[in-house]
Amino acid sequence: MKRLFVVIVAVLVGGFAIAGCNTIAGMGKDIEAAGGAVDKAATDTKKKM
């Protein structure tokens, strides 16, 4: 039962990710934007130290 739940959640997450990006290029831009946000947060945290 637990395994079925995990599979269903994985399929739903994958489906939403593909639908949200529409193309491979769009997915690349989304990943790049997320990386930029992480980089900015790390830089801001480093400056505060």
mmCIF file as Biopython writes it, N, C-alpha, C and O atoms, coordinates in Angstrom:
data_model
#
loop_
_atom_site.group_PDB
_atom_site.id
_atom_site.type_symbol
_atom_site.label_atom_id
_atom_site.label_alt_id
_atom_site.label_comp_id
_atom_site.label_asym_id
_atom_site.label_entity_id
_atom_site.label_seq_id
_atom_site.pdbx_PDB_ins_code
_atom_site.Cartn_x
_atom_site.Cartn_y
_atom_site.Cartn_z
_atom_site.occupancy
_atom_site.B_iso_or_equiv
_atom_site.auth_seq_id
_atom_site.auth_asym_id
_atom_site.pdbx_PDB_model_num
ATOM 1   N N  . MET A ? 1  ? 0.823  -1.185 0.000   1.0 0.0 1  A 1 
ATOM 2   C CA . MET A ? 1  ? 0.000  0.000  0.000   1.0 0.0 1  A 1 
ATOM 3   C C  . MET A ? 1  ? 0.869  1.251  0.000   1.0 0.0 1  A 1 
ATOM 4   O O  . MET A ? 1  ? 0.611  2.199  -0.742  1.0 0.0 1  A 1 
ATOM 5   N N  . LYS A ? 2  ? 1.899  1.243  0.838   1.0 0.0 2  A 1 
ATOM 6   C CA . LYS A ? 2  ? 2.792  2.398  0.915   1.0 0.0 2  A 1 
ATOM 7   C C  . LYS A ? 2  ? 3.530  2.590  -0.410  1.0 0.0 2  A 1 
ATOM 8   O O  . LYS A ? 2  ? 3.722  3.719  -0.862  1.0 0.0 2  A 1 
ATOM 9   N N  . ARG A ? 3  ? 3.936  1.494  -1.023  1.0 0.0 3  A 1 
ATOM 10  C CA . ARG A ? 3  ? 4.655  1.571  -2.293  1.0 0.0 3  A 1 
ATOM 11  C C  . ARG A ? 3  ? 3.756  2.146  -3.384  1.0 0.0 3  A 1 
ATOM 12  O O  . ARG A ? 3  ? 4.209  2.952  -4.198  1.0 0.0 3  A 1 
ATOM 13  N N  . LEU A ? 4  ? 2.501  1.745  -3.409  1.0 0.0 4  A 1 
ATOM 14  C CA . LEU A ? 4  ? 1.543  2.269  -4.388  1.0 0.0 4  A 1 
ATOM 15  C C  . LEU A ? 4  ? 1.376  3.773  -4.219  1.0 0.0 4  A 1 
ATOM 16  O O  . LEU A ? 4  ? 1.320  4.510  -5.203  1.0 0.0 4  A 1 
ATOM 17  N N  . PHE A ? 5  ? 1.296  4.225  -2.981  1.0 0.0 5  A 1 
ATOM 18  C CA . PHE A ? 5  ? 1.169  5.648  -2.702  1.0 0.0 5  A 1 
ATOM 19  C C  . PHE A ? 5  ? 2.388  6.415  -3.226  1.0 0.0 5  A 1 
ATOM 20  O O  . PHE A ? 5  ? 2.240  7.471  -3.840  1.0 0.0 5  A 1 
ATOM 21  N N  . VAL A ? 6  ? 3.575  5.890  -2.989  1.0 0.0 6  A 1 
ATOM 22  C CA . VAL A ? 6  ? 4.805  6.533  -3.450  1.0 0.0 6  A 1 
ATOM 23  C C  . VAL A ? 6  ? 4.833  6.602  -4.978  1.0 0.0 6  A 1 
ATOM 24  O O  . VAL A ? 6  ? 5.226  7.622  -5.545  1.0 0.0 6  A 1 
ATOM 25  N N  . VAL A ? 7  ? 4.422  5.536  -5.638  1.0 0.0 7  A 1 
ATOM 26  C CA . VAL A ? 7  ? 4.388  5.516  -7.100  1.0 0.0 7  A 1 
ATOM 27  C C  . VAL A ? 7  ? 3.395  6.547  -7.631  1.0 0.0 7  A 1 
ATOM 28  O O  . VAL A ? 7  ? 3.700  7.269  -8.581  1.0 0.0 7  A 1 
ATOM 29  N N  . ILE A ? 8  ? 2.228  6.619  -7.036  1.0 0.0 8  A 1 
ATOM 30  C CA . ILE A ? 8  ? 1.216  7.579  -7.478  1.0 0.0 8  A 1 
ATOM 31  C C  . ILE A ? 8  ? 1.720  9.008  -7.294  1.0 0.0 8  A 1 
ATOM 32  O O  . ILE A ? 8  ? 1.554  9.838  -8.188  1.0 0.0 8  A 1 
ATOM 33  N N  . VAL A ? 9  ? 2.324  9.302  -6.163  1.0 0.0 9  A 1 
ATOM 34  C CA . VAL A ? 9  ? 2.855  10.643 -5.915  1.0 0.0 9  A 1 
ATOM 35  C C  . VAL A ? 9  ? 3.960  10.977 -6.913  1.0 0.0 9  A 1 
ATOM 36  O O  . VAL A ? 9  ? 4.009  12.095 -7.427  1.0 0.0 9  A 1 
ATOM 37  N N  . ALA A ? 10 ? 4.840  10.028 -7.190  1.0 0.0 10 A 1 
ATOM 38  C CA . ALA A ? 10 ? 5.924  10.261 -8.140  1.0 0.0 10 A 1 
ATOM 39  C C  . ALA A ? 10 ? 5.382  10.544 -9.536  1.0 0.0 10 A 1 
ATOM 40  O O  . ALA A ? 10 ? 5.887  11.430 -10.226 1.0 0.0 10 A 1 
ATOM 41  N N  . VAL A ? 11 ? 4.377  9.815  -9.953  1.0 0.0 11 A 1 
ATOM 42  C CA . VAL A ? 11 ? 3.772  10.031 -11.267 1.0 0.0 11 A 1 
ATOM 43  C C  . VAL A ? 11 ? 3.113  11.405 -11.332 1.0 0.0 11 A 1 
ATOM 44  O O  . VAL A ? 11 ? 3.258  12.114 -12.328 1.0 0.0 11 A 1 
ATOM 45  N N  . LEU A ? 12 ? 2.400  11.784 -10.291 1.0 0.0 12 A 1 
ATOM 46  C CA . LEU A ? 12 ? 1.750  13.094 -10.264 1.0 0.0 12 A 1 
ATOM 47  C C  . LEU A ? 12 ? 2.761  14.231 -10.288 1.0 0.0 12 A 1 
ATOM 48  O O  . LEU A ? 12 ? 2.585  15.203 -11.023 1.0 0.0 12 A 1 
ATOM 49  N N  . VAL A ? 13 ? 3.810  14.119 -9.498  1.0 0.0 13 A 1 
ATOM 50  C CA . VAL A ? 13 ? 4.846  15.155 -9.473  1.0 0.0 13 A 1 
ATOM 51  C C  . VAL A ? 13 ? 5.522  15.256 -10.832 1.0 0.0 13 A 1 
ATOM 52  O O  . VAL A ? 13 ? 5.749  16.359 -11.330 1.0 0.0 13 A 1 
ATOM 53  N N  . GLY A ? 14 ? 5.842  14.137 -11.428 1.0 0.0 14 A 1 
ATOM 54  C CA . GLY A ? 14 ? 6.449  14.142 -12.753 1.0 0.0 14 A 1 
ATOM 55  C C  . GLY A ? 14 ? 5.540  14.754 -13.796 1.0 0.0 14 A 1 
ATOM 56  O O  . GLY A ? 14 ? 5.988  15.517 -14.652 1.0 0.0 14 A 1 
ATOM 57  N N  . GLY A ? 15 ? 4.265  14.419 -13.725 1.0 0.0 15 A 1 
ATOM 58  C CA . GLY A ? 15 ? 3.301  14.978 -14.669 1.0 0.0 15 A 1 
ATOM 59  C C  . GLY A ? 15 ? 3.175  16.478 -14.531 1.0 0.0 15 A 1 
ATOM 60  O O  . GLY A ? 15 ? 3.147  17.191 -15.534 1.0 0.0 15 A 1 
ATOM 61  N N  . PHE A ? 16 ? 3.099  16.972 -13.305 1.0 0.0 16 A 1 
ATOM 62  C CA . PHE A ? 16 ? 3.013  18.414 -13.095 1.0 0.0 16 A 1 
ATOM 63  C C  . PHE A ? 16 ? 4.282  19.123 -13.539 1.0 0.0 16 A 1 
ATOM 64  O O  . PHE A ? 16 ? 4.216  20.224 -14.084 1.0 0.0 16 A 1 
ATOM 65  N N  . ALA A ? 17 ? 5.437  18.504 -13.312 1.0 0.0 17 A 1 
ATOM 66  C CA . ALA A ? 17 ? 6.696  19.114 -13.734 1.0 0.0 17 A 1 
ATOM 67  C C  . ALA A ? 17 ? 6.758  19.232 -15.253 1.0 0.0 17 A 1 
ATOM 68  O O  . ALA A ? 17 ? 7.174  20.263 -15.781 1.0 0.0 17 A 1 
ATOM 69  N N  . ILE A ? 18 ? 6.353  18.200 -15.942 1.0 0.0 18 A 1 
ATOM 70  C CA . ILE A ? 18 ? 6.374  18.220 -17.406 1.0 0.0 18 A 1 
ATOM 71  C C  . ILE A ? 18 ? 5.336  19.206 -17.940 1.0 0.0 18 A 1 
ATOM 72  O O  . ILE A ? 18 ? 5.618  19.950 -18.879 1.0 0.0 18 A 1 
ATOM 73  N N  . ALA A ? 19 ? 4.165  19.219 -17.363 1.0 0.0 19 A 1 
ATOM 74  C CA . ALA A ? 19 ? 3.108  20.133 -17.816 1.0 0.0 19 A 1 
ATOM 75  C C  . ALA A ? 19 ? 3.487  21.582 -17.551 1.0 0.0 19 A 1 
ATOM 76  O O  . ALA A ? 19 ? 3.153  22.464 -18.343 1.0 0.0 19 A 1 
ATOM 77  N N  . GLY A ? 20 ? 4.171  21.835 -16.461 1.0 0.0 20 A 1 
ATOM 78  C CA . GLY A ? 20 ? 4.557  23.203 -16.119 1.0 0.0 20 A 1 
ATOM 79  C C  . GLY A ? 20 ? 5.665  23.734 -16.990 1.0 0.0 20 A 1 
ATOM 80  O O  . GLY A ? 20 ? 5.742  24.941 -17.220 1.0 0.0 20 A 1 
ATOM 81  N N  . CYS A ? 21 ? 6.515  22.877 -17.475 1.0 0.0 21 A 1 
ATOM 82  C CA . CYS A ? 21 ? 7.654  23.316 -18.273 1.0 0.0 21 A 1 
ATOM 83  C C  . CYS A ? 21 ? 7.337  23.348 -19.763 1.0 0.0 21 A 1 
ATOM 84  O O  . CYS A ? 21 ? 7.886  24.174 -20.492 1.0 0.0 21 A 1 
ATOM 85  N N  . ASN A ? 22 ? 6.464  22.468 -20.219 1.0 0.0 22 A 1 
ATOM 86  C CA . ASN A ? 22 ? 6.039  22.354 -21.609 1.0 0.0 22 A 1 
ATOM 87  C C  . ASN A ? 22 ? 7.122  21.844 -22.556 1.0 0.0 22 A 1 
ATOM 88  O O  . ASN A ? 22 ? 6.807  21.069 -23.460 1.0 0.0 22 A 1 
ATOM 89  N N  . THR A ? 23 ? 8.345  22.231 -22.395 1.0 0.0 23 A 1 
ATOM 90  C CA . THR A ? 23 ? 9.422  21.785 -23.279 1.0 0.0 23 A 1 
ATOM 91  C C  . THR A ? 23 ? 10.677 21.512 -22.456 1.0 0.0 23 A 1 
ATOM 92  O O  . THR A ? 23 ? 10.773 21.901 -21.292 1.0 0.0 23 A 1 
ATOM 93  N N  . ILE A ? 24 ? 11.613 20.850 -23.071 1.0 0.0 24 A 1 
ATOM 94  C CA . ILE A ? 24 ? 12.902 20.610 -22.408 1.0 0.0 24 A 1 
ATOM 95  C C  . ILE A ? 24 ? 13.615 21.934 -22.166 1.0 0.0 24 A 1 
ATOM 96  O O  . ILE A ? 24 ? 14.234 22.127 -21.119 1.0 0.0 24 A 1 
ATOM 97  N N  . ALA A ? 25 ? 13.530 22.852 -23.137 1.0 0.0 25 A 1 
ATOM 98  C CA . ALA A ? 25 ? 14.163 24.168 -22.967 1.0 0.0 25 A 1 
ATOM 99  C C  . ALA A ? 25 ? 13.542 24.912 -21.795 1.0 0.0 25 A 1 
ATOM 100 O O  . ALA A ? 25 ? 14.247 25.560 -21.022 1.0 0.0 25 A 1 
ATOM 101 N N  . GLY A ? 26 ? 12.233 24.820 -21.663 1.0 0.0 26 A 1 
ATOM 102 C CA . GLY A ? 26 ? 11.555 25.463 -20.542 1.0 0.0 26 A 1 
ATOM 103 C C  . GLY A ? 26 ? 11.975 24.862 -19.218 1.0 0.0 26 A 1 
ATOM 104 O O  . GLY A ? 26 ? 12.141 25.574 -18.228 1.0 0.0 26 A 1 
ATOM 105 N N  . MET A ? 27 ? 12.147 23.545 -19.199 1.0 0.0 27 A 1 
ATOM 106 C CA . MET A ? 27 ? 12.590 22.879 -17.986 1.0 0.0 27 A 1 
ATOM 107 C C  . MET A ? 27 ? 13.999 23.337 -17.622 1.0 0.0 27 A 1 
ATOM 108 O O  . MET A ? 27 ? 14.303 23.545 -16.447 1.0 0.0 27 A 1 
ATOM 109 N N  . GLY A ? 28 ? 14.847 23.493 -18.616 1.0 0.0 28 A 1 
ATOM 110 C CA . GLY A ? 28 ? 16.207 23.978 -18.365 1.0 0.0 28 A 1 
ATOM 111 C C  . GLY A ? 28 ? 16.199 25.374 -17.770 1.0 0.0 28 A 1 
ATOM 112 O O  . GLY A ? 28 ? 16.978 25.676 -16.866 1.0 0.0 28 A 1 
ATOM 113 N N  . LYS A ? 29 ? 15.323 26.220 -18.277 1.0 0.0 29 A 1 
ATOM 114 C CA . LYS A ? 29 ? 15.218 27.591 -17.743 1.0 0.0 29 A 1 
ATOM 115 C C  . LYS A ? 29 ? 14.718 27.567 -16.305 1.0 0.0 29 A 1 
ATOM 116 O O  . LYS A ? 29 ? 15.190 28.332 -15.464 1.0 0.0 29 A 1 
ATOM 117 N N  . ASP A ? 30 ? 13.759 26.683 -16.027 1.0 0.0 30 A 1 
ATOM 118 C CA . ASP A ? 30 ? 13.244 26.569 -14.658 1.0 0.0 30 A 1 
ATOM 119 C C  . ASP A ? 30 ? 14.331 26.106 -13.700 1.0 0.0 30 A 1 
ATOM 120 O O  . ASP A ? 30 ? 14.461 26.639 -12.598 1.0 0.0 30 A 1 
ATOM 121 N N  . ILE A ? 31 ? 15.107 25.122 -14.116 1.0 0.0 31 A 1 
ATOM 122 C CA . ILE A ? 31 ? 16.187 24.615 -13.276 1.0 0.0 31 A 1 
ATOM 123 C C  . ILE A ? 31 ? 17.250 25.685 -13.076 1.0 0.0 31 A 1 
ATOM 124 O O  . ILE A ? 31 ? 17.784 25.842 -11.978 1.0 0.0 31 A 1 
ATOM 125 N N  . GLU A ? 32 ? 17.557 26.424 -14.146 1.0 0.0 32 A 1 
ATOM 126 C CA . GLU A ? 32 ? 18.549 27.500 -14.048 1.0 0.0 32 A 1 
ATOM 127 C C  . GLU A ? 32 ? 18.071 28.584 -13.078 1.0 0.0 32 A 1 
ATOM 128 O O  . GLU A ? 32 ? 18.858 29.090 -12.279 1.0 0.0 32 A 1 
ATOM 129 N N  . ALA A ? 33 ? 16.799 28.937 -13.144 1.0 0.0 33 A 1 
ATOM 130 C CA . ALA A ? 33 ? 16.251 29.949 -12.241 1.0 0.0 33 A 1 
ATOM 131 C C  . ALA A ? 33 ? 16.314 29.477 -10.788 1.0 0.0 33 A 1 
ATOM 132 O O  . ALA A ? 33 ? 16.637 30.259 -9.894  1.0 0.0 33 A 1 
ATOM 133 N N  . ALA A ? 34 ? 16.012 28.217 -10.557 1.0 0.0 34 A 1 
ATOM 134 C CA . ALA A ? 34 ? 16.078 27.670 -9.201  1.0 0.0 34 A 1 
ATOM 135 C C  . ALA A ? 34 ? 17.518 27.690 -8.694  1.0 0.0 34 A 1 
ATOM 136 O O  . ALA A ? 34 ? 17.764 28.012 -7.531  1.0 0.0 34 A 1 
ATOM 137 N N  . GLY A ? 35 ? 18.460 27.352 -9.553  1.0 0.0 35 A 1 
ATOM 138 C CA . GLY A ? 35 ? 19.872 27.392 -9.174  1.0 0.0 35 A 1 
ATOM 139 C C  . GLY A ? 35 ? 20.318 28.807 -8.840  1.0 0.0 35 A 1 
ATOM 140 O O  . GLY A ? 35 ? 21.087 29.019 -7.902  1.0 0.0 35 A 1 
ATOM 141 N N  . GLY A ? 36 ? 19.832 29.779 -9.614  1.0 0.0 36 A 1 
ATOM 142 C CA . GLY A ? 36 ? 20.164 31.177 -9.350  1.0 0.0 36 A 1 
ATOM 143 C C  . GLY A ? 36 ? 19.624 31.631 -7.999  1.0 0.0 36 A 1 
ATOM 144 O O  . GLY A ? 36 ? 20.289 32.374 -7.278  1.0 0.0 36 A 1 
ATOM 145 N N  . ALA A ? 37 ? 18.430 31.186 -7.663  1.0 0.0 37 A 1 
ATOM 146 C CA . ALA A ? 37 ? 17.834 31.548 -6.378  1.0 0.0 37 A 1 
ATOM 147 C C  . ALA A ? 37 ? 18.636 30.951 -5.222  1.0 0.0 37 A 1 
ATOM 148 O O  . ALA A ? 37 ? 18.856 31.615 -4.209  1.0 0.0 37 A 1 
ATOM 149 N N  . VAL A ? 38 ? 19.066 29.716 -5.372  1.0 0.0 38 A 1 
ATOM 150 C CA . VAL A ? 38 ? 19.879 29.068 -4.334  1.0 0.0 38 A 1 
ATOM 151 C C  . VAL A ? 38 ? 21.216 29.793 -4.196  1.0 0.0 38 A 1 
ATOM 152 O O  . VAL A ? 38 ? 21.689 30.019 -3.083  1.0 0.0 38 A 1 
ATOM 153 N N  . ASP A ? 39 ? 21.816 30.153 -5.311  1.0 0.0 39 A 1 
ATOM 154 C CA . ASP A ? 39 ? 23.092 30.864 -5.301  1.0 0.0 39 A 1 
ATOM 155 C C  . ASP A ? 39 ? 22.956 32.214 -4.601  1.0 0.0 39 A 1 
ATOM 156 O O  . ASP A ? 39 ? 23.814 32.590 -3.804  1.0 0.0 39 A 1 
ATOM 157 N N  . LYS A ? 40 ? 21.892 32.933 -4.894  1.0 0.0 40 A 1 
ATOM 158 C CA . LYS A ? 40 ? 21.663 34.240 -4.276  1.0 0.0 40 A 1 
ATOM 159 C C  . LYS A ? 40 ? 21.463 34.091 -2.776  1.0 0.0 40 A 1 
ATOM 160 O O  . LYS A ? 40 ? 22.011 34.870 -1.996  1.0 0.0 40 A 1 
ATOM 161 N N  . ALA A ? 41 ? 20.689 33.101 -2.369  1.0 0.0 41 A 1 
ATOM 162 C CA . ALA A ? 41 ? 20.459 32.870 -0.942  1.0 0.0 41 A 1 
ATOM 163 C C  . ALA A ? 41 ? 21.759 32.529 -0.232  1.0 0.0 41 A 1 
ATOM 164 O O  . ALA A ? 41 ? 21.997 32.991 0.884   1.0 0.0 41 A 1 
ATOM 165 N N  . ALA A ? 42 ? 22.595 31.732 -0.864  1.0 0.0 42 A 1 
ATOM 166 C CA . ALA A ? 42 ? 23.881 31.362 -0.255  1.0 0.0 42 A 1 
ATOM 167 C C  . ALA A ? 42 ? 24.785 32.578 -0.141  1.0 0.0 42 A 1 
ATOM 168 O O  . ALA A ? 42 ? 25.464 32.758 0.870   1.0 0.0 42 A 1 
ATOM 169 N N  . THR A ? 43 ? 24.796 33.414 -1.173  1.0 0.0 43 A 1 
ATOM 170 C CA . THR A ? 43 ? 25.619 34.625 -1.149  1.0 0.0 43 A 1 
ATOM 171 C C  . THR A ? 43 ? 25.148 35.583 -0.062  1.0 0.0 43 A 1 
ATOM 172 O O  . THR A ? 43 ? 25.958 36.146 0.673   1.0 0.0 43 A 1 
ATOM 173 N N  . ASP A ? 44 ? 23.829 35.764 0.035   1.0 0.0 44 A 1 
ATOM 174 C CA . ASP A ? 44 ? 23.276 36.637 1.081   1.0 0.0 44 A 1 
ATOM 175 C C  . ASP A ? 44 ? 23.609 36.138 2.476   1.0 0.0 44 A 1 
ATOM 176 O O  . ASP A ? 44 ? 23.945 36.926 3.360   1.0 0.0 44 A 1 
ATOM 177 N N  . THR A ? 45 ? 23.515 34.835 2.672   1.0 0.0 45 A 1 
ATOM 178 C CA . THR A ? 45 ? 23.834 34.244 3.967   1.0 0.0 45 A 1 
ATOM 179 C C  . THR A ? 45 ? 25.304 34.420 4.295   1.0 0.0 45 A 1 
ATOM 180 O O  . THR A ? 45 ? 25.661 34.719 5.434   1.0 0.0 45 A 1 
ATOM 181 N N  . LYS A ? 46 ? 26.154 34.236 3.299   1.0 0.0 46 A 1 
ATOM 182 C CA . LYS A ? 46 ? 27.596 34.384 3.508   1.0 0.0 46 A 1 
ATOM 183 C C  . LYS A ? 46 ? 27.942 35.826 3.913   1.0 0.0 46 A 1 
ATOM 184 O O  . LYS A ? 46 ? 28.792 36.046 4.776   1.0 0.0 46 A 1 
ATOM 185 N N  . LYS A ? 47 ? 27.280 36.793 3.289   1.0 0.0 47 A 1 
ATOM 186 C CA . LYS A ? 47 ? 27.541 38.204 3.619   1.0 0.0 47 A 1 
ATOM 187 C C  . LYS A ? 47 ? 27.132 38.537 5.038   1.0 0.0 47 A 1 
ATOM 188 O O  . LYS A ? 47 ? 27.757 39.382 5.679   1.0 0.0 47 A 1 
ATOM 189 N N  . LYS A ? 48 ? 26.087 37.883 5.543   1.0 0.0 48 A 1 
ATOM 190 C CA . LYS A ? 48 ? 25.605 38.151 6.890   1.0 0.0 48 A 1 
ATOM 191 C C  . LYS A ? 48 ? 26.526 37.573 7.959   1.0 0.0 48 A 1 
ATOM 192 O O  . LYS A ? 48 ? 26.464 37.995 9.114   1.0 0.0 48 A 1 
ATOM 193 N N  . MET A ? 49 ? 27.374 36.621 7.598   1.0 0.0 49 A 1 
ATOM 194 C CA . MET A ? 49 ? 28.242 35.962 8.579   1.0 0.0 49 A 1 
ATOM 195 C C  . MET A ? 49 ? 29.442 36.798 8.910   1.0 0.0 49 A 1 
ATOM 196 O O  . MET A ? 49 ? 30.274 36.389 9.720   1.0 0.0 49 A 1 
#
